[in-house]
């Protein structure tokens, strides 16, 4: 939470009053909703890689003294997000990597392994298991390390394009329920009930948990199920850690069994999303608004003069929107079915 507060000093969120009365939808659920230490660092690294890439593309601009300029002088930076803590934090960390001064002392990451850097003079951070560490002030990002600040806009619901589910909840609920009601979805998801039951032996919290859109025959939230494997792998945590099976005599064998479920769980989740996005109406409802906005911005940029500041527009949204965009543009790994294991 401290990291988010510090980043907000430099990259404030401007939330429109139509969006939950100007408040984040998931505030007050600490520690849920916040990015982990590793997630923040990953987004900052992505921002740094984008800076390197787009610095090479801005050679036609000569803003600043002697032809030199800061990143924000070369690009007109805009940032938009959905009204969730994790998407806003992702944008903040990305921007921290994008526009922090690459010549500052904080750029030397390799010489200080394990130390996390974030904008706003961060003095401590929480590791994934809850420990914290105090950093020397000289290794923290300060206002001198940033070229400028950028506000992250959570726009009026009427004009926002990034979250169809919050903008049109009834319409989206009906569209998803329509997909779930098809005979093929009912049959294949019913076949996954045995996989869900086996998974619940290890993760009993999945059983009976609330499901969106009225639930499905398999009876579990497959995003939550898949998140267990993805998050544990990303943070190098044992699959049975913090469970009743941890430390048991048969822990090794049980870990092997649980690990064997990871690929089938991921494949079934991918199949469910494929069913969603092969429904033209559902795919259009999610992907058409942001695609229209992006292509319109591209055509406007194409008509600009050579020395005009070109737009650099950042959108931070959810995996369901990003996946819909990939389906809409025909991403190869989705077309050939490799996302479902085949």
C-alpha positions as CSV (number, residue, x, y, z in Angstrom):
1,X,0.0,0.0,0.0
2,X,2.9,2.4,0.8
3,X,4.2,1.9,-2.7
4,X,0.9,2.7,-4.2
5,X,0.6,5.9,-2.1
6,X,4.1,7.0,-3.2
7,X,3.5,6.3,-6.9
8,X,0.2,8.2,-6.7
9,X,2.1,11.4,-5.7
10,X,3.8,11.3,-9.2
11,X,1.1,9.5,-11.3
12,X,-2.2,10.5,-9.7
13,X,-5.5,8.8,-10.7
14,X,-8.2,11.2,-11.9
15,X,-11.4,9.3,-11.4
16,X,-14.6,10.7,-12.9
17,X,-17.5,11.1,-10.5
18,X,-19.6,8.7,-12.7
19,X,-17.2,5.9,-11.7
20,X,-18.3,4.8,-8.2
21,X,-18.5,8.5,-7.1
22,X,-14.9,9.0,-7.9
23,X,-13.6,6.2,-5.8
24,X,-11.8,3.0,-6.7
25,X,-14.2,0.0,-6.9
26,X,-11.9,-2.3,-5.0
27,X,-10.5,0.0,-2.3
28,X,-10.4,-1.2,1.3
29,X,-9.6,-4.8,0.5
30,X,-6.0,-4.8,1.5
31,X,-3.9,-6.7,0.7
32,X,-6.1,-7.8,-2.2
33,X,-6.0,-5.7,-5.3
34,X,-2.5,-4.4,-4.9
35,X,0.3,-5.6,-7.2
36,X,2.9,-7.7,-5.5
37,X,6.5,-6.5,-5.3
38,X,7.4,-8.6,-8.3
39,X,4.4,-7.5,-10.3
40,X,5.3,-3.8,-9.8
41,X,8.9,-4.5,-10.9
42,X,7.7,-6.3,-14.0
43,X,5.6,-3.4,-15.0
44,X,8.4,-0.9,-14.4
45,X,10.7,-3.1,-16.6
46,X,8.1,-3.1,-19.3
47,X,7.9,0.7,-19.2
48,X,11.7,0.9,-19.5
49,X,11.7,-1.4,-22.5
50,X,9.0,0.8,-24.2
51,X,11.1,3.9,-23.5
52,X,14.1,2.4,-25.3
53,X,11.9,1.3,-28.2
54,X,10.1,4.6,-28.6
55,X,13.2,6.7,-28.1
56,X,14.4,5.1,-31.3
57,X,11.2,6.0,-33.1
58,X,11.2,9.7,-32.1
59,X,14.4,10.7,-33.9
60,X,12.4,13.0,-36.2
61,X,11.5,15.4,-33.4
62,X,14.0,18.0,-32.2
63,X,12.4,19.4,-29.1
64,X,14.6,20.6,-26.3
65,X,18.0,22.3,-26.3
66,X,20.6,21.2,-28.9
67,X,18.2,18.7,-30.3
68,X,18.1,16.8,-27.0
69,X,14.9,16.4,-25.0
70,X,13.1,14.4,-22.3
71,X,10.7,11.6,-23.2
72,X,7.6,13.7,-22.5
73,X,8.9,16.4,-24.7
74,X,9.1,14.0,-27.6
75,X,5.8,12.3,-27.0
76,X,2.4,13.5,-25.9
77,X,1.7,11.0,-23.1
78,X,-1.8,10.1,-22.1
79,X,-2.8,7.3,-19.7
80,X,-6.2,5.7,-19.3
81,X,-7.3,3.0,-16.9
82,X,-10.3,1.1,-15.6
83,X,-11.4,2.0,-12.0
84,X,-9.5,-0.8,-10.2
85,X,-6.5,-0.6,-8.0
86,X,-4.5,-3.2,-9.9
87,X,-5.0,-1.6,-13.3
88,X,-4.1,1.9,-12.0
89,X,-1.0,0.5,-10.1
90,X,0.0,-1.2,-13.3
91,X,-0.2,2.1,-15.2
92,X,1.7,3.9,-12.5
93,X,4.6,1.4,-12.4
94,X,4.7,1.4,-16.2
95,X,4.9,5.2,-16.3
96,X,7.6,5.1,-13.6
97,X,9.8,3.0,-15.9
98,X,8.8,5.0,-19.0
99,X,9.7,8.5,-17.9
100,X,12.1,8.1,-15.0
101,X,15.5,9.7,-15.8
102,X,17.6,6.9,-17.4
103,X,20.8,8.7,-16.4
104,X,20.0,8.9,-12.7
105,X,21.7,6.9,-10.0
106,X,18.6,4.7,-9.7
107,X,19.2,3.3,-13.1
108,X,21.9,0.9,-11.9
109,X,19.6,-2.0,-11.0
110,X,22.1,-4.9,-11.6
111,X,24.5,-3.7,-8.9
112,X,21.8,-3.9,-6.2
113,X,20.0,-7.3,-6.7
114,X,16.8,-7.7,-4.7
115,X,16.2,-4.0,-4.2
116,X,13.0,-2.6,-5.6
117,X,12.7,0.9,-7.1
118,X,9.5,2.9,-7.5
119,X,8.6,6.5,-8.1
120,X,8.0,9.0,-5.3
121,X,10.9,8.3,-2.9
122,X,9.8,4.8,-1.8
123,X,11.5,4.0,1.5
124,X,10.2,0.5,2.0
125,X,8.5,-2.3,0.2
126,X,6.8,-5.5,1.0
127,X,8.1,-8.8,-0.3
128,X,5.6,-11.4,-1.4
129,X,5.6,-13.1,2.0
130,X,4.9,-10.0,3.9
131,X,8.4,-8.9,5.0
132,X,9.6,-5.4,4.5
133,X,13.0,-3.8,4.1
134,X,14.2,-0.3,4.6
135,X,16.1,1.2,1.7
136,X,18.8,3.8,1.9
137,X,17.4,7.2,0.6
138,X,20.1,7.5,-2.0
139,X,18.8,4.5,-4.0
140,X,15.2,5.6,-4.1
141,X,13.6,7.4,-7.0
142,X,13.0,11.1,-6.3
143,X,11.4,14.0,-8.1
144,X,14.8,14.7,-9.7
145,X,14.7,11.2,-11.3
146,X,11.5,11.9,-13.2
147,X,11.2,13.9,-16.3
148,X,7.6,14.8,-15.6
149,X,4.4,13.5,-14.1
150,X,1.4,12.0,-15.9
151,X,-2.2,11.7,-14.6
152,X,-4.0,8.4,-15.1
153,X,-7.6,9.1,-16.3
154,X,-10.5,7.0,-15.4
155,X,-13.0,8.5,-17.8
156,X,-16.7,9.1,-17.6
157,X,-18.6,5.8,-17.9
158,X,-20.5,7.2,-20.9
159,X,-17.3,7.6,-23.0
160,X,-15.0,5.0,-21.5
161,X,-14.1,2.1,-23.8
162,X,-12.1,-0.2,-21.5
163,X,-14.6,-2.1,-19.4
164,X,-17.8,-3.2,-21.1
165,X,-18.8,-5.3,-18.0
166,X,-18.9,-2.2,-15.8
167,X,-20.4,0.0,-18.4
168,X,-23.2,-2.3,-19.6
169,X,-23.6,-4.9,-16.8
170,X,-27.0,-6.2,-17.7
171,X,-26.2,-6.5,-21.4
172,X,-22.9,-8.3,-20.8
173,X,-24.5,-10.6,-18.3
174,X,-27.2,-11.6,-20.8
175,X,-24.6,-12.2,-23.5
176,X,-22.4,-14.4,-21.4
177,X,-25.4,-16.3,-20.1
178,X,-26.4,-16.9,-23.7
179,X,-23.0,-18.6,-24.4
180,X,-23.2,-20.7,-21.2
181,X,-26.6,-21.9,-22.1
182,X,-25.5,-23.4,-25.5
183,X,-25.6,-27.3,-25.5
184,X,-21.9,-27.6,-26.4
185,X,-20.8,-25.4,-23.5
186,X,-23.1,-27.3,-21.1
187,X,-21.8,-30.6,-22.3
188,X,-18.0,-29.8,-22.2
189,X,-18.1,-27.9,-19.0
190,X,-20.1,-30.8,-17.4
191,X,-17.3,-33.1,-18.5
192,X,-14.8,-30.9,-16.5
193,X,-16.7,-31.5,-13.2
194,X,-14.4,-34.4,-12.3
195,X,-11.4,-32.2,-12.8
196,X,-13.0,-29.5,-10.6
197,X,-13.8,-32.0,-7.9
198,X,-10.3,-33.3,-7.8
199,X,-9.0,-29.8,-7.6
200,X,-11.3,-29.0,-4.7
201,X,-9.7,-31.7,-2.7
202,X,-6.5,-29.6,-2.6
203,X,-8.2,-26.1,-2.8
204,X,-11.5,-26.5,-0.8
205,X,-12.1,-22.8,-1.0
206,X,-13.1,-23.3,-4.7
207,X,-16.1,-25.4,-3.7
208,X,-19.3,-23.5,-3.2
209,X,-17.7,-20.1,-3.9
210,X,-19.9,-17.5,-5.7
211,X,-19.8,-17.7,-9.5
212,X,-20.6,-14.9,-11.9
213,X,-23.3,-15.2,-14.6
214,X,-25.3,-17.7,-12.6
215,X,-22.7,-20.4,-12.5
216,X,-21.8,-23.3,-14.8
217,X,-22.1,-27.1,-14.6
218,X,-18.5,-27.6,-13.4
219,X,-19.3,-25.6,-10.3
220,X,-16.0,-23.6,-9.8
221,X,-14.5,-20.3,-10.7
222,X,-11.8,-21.4,-13.2
223,X,-10.0,-18.1,-13.2
224,X,-9.4,-18.5,-9.4
225,X,-8.3,-22.1,-10.0
226,X,-5.8,-21.2,-12.7
227,X,-4.6,-18.2,-10.6
228,X,-3.4,-20.6,-8.0
229,X,-0.9,-22.2,-10.4
230,X,0.1,-19.0,-12.1
231,X,0.7,-17.0,-9.0
232,X,2.5,-19.7,-7.1
233,X,4.8,-20.3,-10.1
234,X,5.4,-16.6,-10.7
235,X,6.5,-16.1,-7.0
236,X,8.4,-19.5,-6.7
237,X,6.0,-20.7,-3.9
238,X,5.2,-24.4,-3.4
239,X,1.7,-25.4,-4.7
240,X,0.8,-26.9,-1.3
241,X,2.3,-24.0,0.7
242,X,0.0,-22.7,3.5
243,X,-2.4,-25.6,3.0
244,X,-3.4,-28.5,5.3
245,X,-1.1,-30.8,3.2
246,X,2.0,-28.8,3.8
247,X,4.5,-30.8,5.9
248,X,2.4,-34.0,5.7
249,X,4.2,-37.4,5.1
250,X,2.8,-37.6,1.6
251,X,3.4,-34.0,0.6
252,X,5.8,-34.9,-2.3
253,X,3.3,-37.2,-3.9
254,X,0.4,-34.8,-3.4
255,X,2.4,-32.0,-4.9
256,X,3.0,-34.2,-8.0
257,X,-0.8,-34.9,-8.3
258,X,-1.7,-31.2,-7.9
259,X,1.0,-30.2,-10.3
260,X,-0.4,-32.6,-12.9
261,X,-3.7,-30.6,-12.8
262,X,-2.2,-27.3,-13.8
263,X,-2.2,-27.9,-17.6
264,X,-5.8,-29.3,-17.7
265,X,-7.1,-26.4,-15.6
266,X,-5.4,-23.8,-17.9
267,X,-6.7,-25.5,-21.0
268,X,-10.2,-25.6,-19.8
269,X,-10.1,-22.0,-18.8
270,X,-8.8,-21.1,-22.3
271,X,-11.5,-23.2,-23.9
272,X,-14.2,-21.3,-21.9
273,X,-12.8,-18.0,-23.1
274,X,-12.7,-19.3,-26.6
275,X,-16.4,-20.1,-26.4
276,X,-17.0,-16.5,-25.2
277,X,-15.2,-14.9,-28.0
278,X,-16.4,-17.0,-30.8
279,X,-19.8,-15.4,-30.1
280,X,-19.8,-12.4,-32.4
281,X,-22.1,-10.2,-30.3
282,X,-20.1,-10.8,-27.2
283,X,-16.7,-10.2,-28.9
284,X,-18.0,-7.0,-30.5
285,X,-19.4,-5.7,-27.3
286,X,-16.0,-6.0,-25.6
287,X,-13.5,-5.3,-28.3
288,X,-15.1,-2.9,-30.8
289,X,-15.1,0.3,-28.6
290,X,-11.4,0.2,-27.7
291,X,-10.4,-0.9,-31.2
292,X,-12.3,2.0,-32.7
293,X,-10.7,4.4,-30.3
294,X,-7.2,3.1,-31.1
295,X,-7.6,3.1,-34.9
296,X,-9.0,6.6,-34.8
297,X,-6.0,7.8,-32.9
298,X,-3.7,6.1,-35.3
299,X,-5.3,7.8,-38.3
300,X,-5.1,11.2,-36.5
301,X,-1.4,10.6,-35.8
302,X,-0.7,9.7,-39.4
303,X,-2.1,13.1,-40.5
304,X,0.2,15.0,-38.2
305,X,3.2,17.0,-39.4
306,X,6.7,15.6,-39.0
307,X,7.7,17.7,-36.1
308,X,4.4,17.5,-34.2
309,X,4.5,15.7,-30.9
310,X,3.1,12.3,-31.6
311,X,0.7,10.7,-29.1
312,X,1.9,8.0,-26.8
313,X,-1.3,6.5,-25.3
314,X,-1.4,4.0,-22.5
315,X,-4.4,1.9,-21.8
316,X,-4.6,-0.2,-18.6
317,X,-7.4,-2.7,-18.5
318,X,-8.3,-6.3,-17.7
319,X,-7.4,-9.7,-19.2
320,X,-10.9,-10.3,-20.5
321,X,-10.6,-7.1,-22.6
322,X,-7.1,-7.8,-23.7
323,X,-8.0,-11.3,-24.7
324,X,-11.0,-10.0,-26.7
325,X,-8.8,-7.6,-28.5
326,X,-6.4,-10.5,-29.4
327,X,-9.4,-12.6,-30.7
328,X,-10.7,-9.6,-32.7
329,X,-7.4,-9.1,-34.5
330,X,-6.9,-12.8,-35.1
331,X,-3.8,-13.4,-33.0
332,X,-2.1,-16.5,-34.4
333,X,-1.8,-18.5,-31.2
334,X,-5.6,-18.2,-30.7
335,X,-6.4,-19.0,-34.3
336,X,-4.4,-22.3,-34.3
337,X,-5.9,-23.4,-30.9
338,X,-2.5,-23.6,-29.1
339,X,-4.0,-21.6,-26.2
340,X,-6.2,-24.7,-25.5
341,X,-3.4,-27.1,-25.7
342,X,-4.0,-28.2,-29.3
